[in-house]
Amino acid sequence: MIGLCVFMAILMFGIIGPMVTRNPLEKDPVGRGYLPPSWEYPLGTNIFGEDLFAQLCTGTRNSMIVGGITGIVGTLIAVIAGSIGPYKGGLADGISNFVTNVIIVFPTLPLLIVLAAVLQQRSLLLVALLIGVTNWPWAARSIRSQVLSLKEREYVDMARMSGMSDRKVAIVEILPNMLAYTLMVFVIMFGIGVVAEAGISMLGVGPNPGTNVTLGTMLYWARMLPHVGAAWWLTWWWFIPPGVMVAAVTTSIFVMHSGMDEVFNPKLRKV
């Protein structure tokens, strides 16, 4: 519940913040850059004179969008790859397991960097899809083990004996018993999306930093732009707020996942 409350607070910040702040790419009317935090600019401005608080609000929203799309795409692929083949068995299971094993050995971050670097125009949707389609194998392996266990249960055998088709058995008897685990996979995939976007954006291969604002692109500009000879700690408002926001999102997701595991895992359930 604590993790959920923190996560919802960040989500509301990302939803409401962009509605009440200025355009994050709008420059100061008189071109004032490097402004420290003030009443006018709570987190100061960058070298271009852009409001960093407005960028933090919009960046939080966009990073959460990337996390949500990544979670949906990654979880969907994992469920399909980890359930259909193992339930059918035989050649279907062999092909599904082979594809999963091949993809799981590829290092995810270098693969993401290469894919993103090849594509010149990178939108939020494209980056989220790239992250989702490269981070599902671990979840598919876990779901596969769940399906292999569930398909041997007595109530599944009874459903088959009653004349249910394989598709109906999978939808009515097996998938409902995997909803809790699937939800936990989505939560983890969401966090992977936020962290992966921040990582590749800091390297300059995330969403195009000139037209998109995310927590990762904020960190990219903080790393790339000169600080006019000043020590880095004198411009802390450039990188600490987006870094703290990424850490808060991932920590809340980790806490939520741990709590869900205690509820849904019979071995850890306390009540």
N, C-alpha and C positions, 0 to 999 in steps of 0.2 A: 504493500500500500504506500509506503514511503517512496519507493521508486516510481510508482505510478503517479503520485502527486507531483514529484519533481518533473517527471516527463510531461505531464499535462500542463504544468506551469510554463515549461519551455515551449510547448506547442502553442499555447495561448499567446505567449510573447511573439512567436513567429507569425501568428494569424493577425493579432490586433496591431502589433508594432508597425508594419508597413502601411496600415490604414491611417495612422495618425502622424507619421513622419513624412519628410519630403522625399522626392525622388532620390534614391541612393547614388545615382550617377550625375545628379545636378550639382554644378560647381557653385562655390560661394560667389555672390553677386560682384564682389570686388576682387575675386581671385585670391583670397587669403588662404594659403596653404600652411601646413605644419602648425596649425593653431592647437594649443593645449586644451584640455577639457574646460568647458565654461557653461554658463546657463544657456547660451545660444546653441552651443555644440557640446552636448554632455560627454562625448568621447573625442572631441577635437576634430580636426580635419587632416586629410592626407596631403601629399604634395600637389594634388590637383585641386585642392579646396573642396573635396567632397566630404559630406557629413558621415563620419564613421559610425555614429549611433544608428543612423538610418540604414547604413550598410549592414550593421549587425542584425537589425530587425529583419531586413529582407534576406540576408544571408542565412539566418536561422530558418526562415520559412523555406527557402530553396533547398537547403541541405536536408531538411525534414522531408521534402518532396522526393529528393533523390533516395533517401532511406526508405520511404514508403514504396516507391516503384521497385527498388532493388529487392525489398522484402517480398513483394507480390510475385515478381518474375522469378526470383530464386527459389521461393517456396513452391511455386507452381511446377517448375521444372523438376525440382527434387521429388515432389510427390508423384509426378508422372513417371520419372525414371526409376524411382525407388519402390513403386507399388505395382505397376502393370506387369513388368517383367517377372519379378519374384512371385507374383500371384499365379501367373500363367505357367511359370517354370519352363524347363527345357531350353529350347533355342532362344526364346524371347528373354529369359532370365540371363542366359549367357551373353547375348548381345548387349543387354542393358548394363550388366556388370562390367563387361569389357570397355564400353564407352566411358562409364564412370571412372574406372581405374586409369584409363588413358588420360582423361582430363584432370584427375586429381593429382597426377605427378607433375603437371606443369606449374611452375612458380607463378602465383596469381598476380603479384604486383608487377613484375617485369612484363608479363603478358598484357596486363592492362595498359601499361605505359606504351608498349609497341602498338597495340590496337588504337589507342587514343592518338598517338603521334601520327599514324598513317592518315587519320581523318582530320582534315583541315578545319571544317566547321563542326564544332562539338557543342551541342545543346545539352540542357539538363537531362532531357529524356534519353538522348543517345548515351550519355555517360552512365546514367542509371541502368540502362539496358546492358551495357558492357559489363558493369560490375555484377549485375544479376546473373548473366549467363556464364560468368567465370568463377562464381563462388558457391555453386549448388552441390558439387560432388560429395562433400562431407555430409551434408544433410541427406542426400540420397542414400548413402551407405547406412546411415542410422535408421532411416525409414524402411529400407530393405530388411534390416534385421527385425524391425517391428512387424512387418507384413509376414515374414517367414514364420514368426512365432504365432501371430493371430490366425493364419490360415489353417493351423493344425488344431485349433480349439474345437471343443465338442459342439458348441452352438453353431459354428461354421459348417461342420459336418452335417448337423441336423438340417441346416438351411439347404445344403446341396441335396440331401435326401428328400426334402419336401418338394423338389422340382424347380427351385430357383435357378435362374441362369447365372453364369459367372459374373456378368456385369451387375446384376441385382444383388448378388451376394457381396460383391466388393463395395457397392454403394450403401447397402442397408446394414450390413453386418460388420464390415472391416473399417471403412472410412470413419464412421462415427466414433469408434474406439481409438482412433488416431488423432482426433481433433485437438486434444490437449497438447499432444506432442507437436503437432503441426503448428499450433499457435506459438509454442516455444521456439520452433525453428524460425517462424516469421520474425519474432522479436529479435533473435540473434542476427538474422539477415538484415534487419533494419539498422542495427548498430554497425554491421559491417559496411553497409552502404554509406553511412555518414562518415566513418573513419576513412574508408577507401577514397571517397571523393575528396576529402581534405588532403589526403596523402598525395594523390596524383595531381591535384590542383596546385599544391605547393611546388611541384616540379614543372608546372606550366603546361601539363597535358590534360587538364580537366576541362570543364566548360570554358569556352572562350572568355578570358578575364576582362576583355574590353567591353563585353556586352552582357555578361552574366555576373551576378553577385552571389557568392556562397561563402560559407565560413572558410572554405579552402582557398578561394580566390583572394579573400582578405589577407590570409597568411602569405599567399604568393606575393602580393604587392608589398607587404611588410618586409618580406625577404629581399625583394628585387630593388625597391626604390632606395636611393641614397638618403641618408639621414643628415645631410648637410654638415658632416663632420662631427655631429653630436654623438655622445655615447648612447648605446642602444637603450639603456634604461631611462633616458630622458624622453623617449618616445614610446613608452610602454603601452599607451592606448592604441597603438597600431596592431599589436599582436597578442597581448594578454586577454582582452575580451573575447575574440573568436576562439583562442585556445582554451579558455575556461569553459566556453559554451560547448565545444566539442567534448571536453572532458566530462561536463555535466550530463550531456546526452548519453554518452557511453556508460557512465557510472550508474545512471538511473536505469538503463536497460539491463546492466549486469545485476543490479539489485532486484529488479522485477523478475528476471530469469531465475535467480536463486530462490526467490520466494515461490514462484510457480513450480519449480522443481520439488520443493518441499510439500506442495499441495498435491501435485499430480503423480509424483513418484511414490508408490506404496512403500518402498524401502526407506524413504526419508520422512514419510508422513508421520506427524507427531500426534494427531488426534484420530 
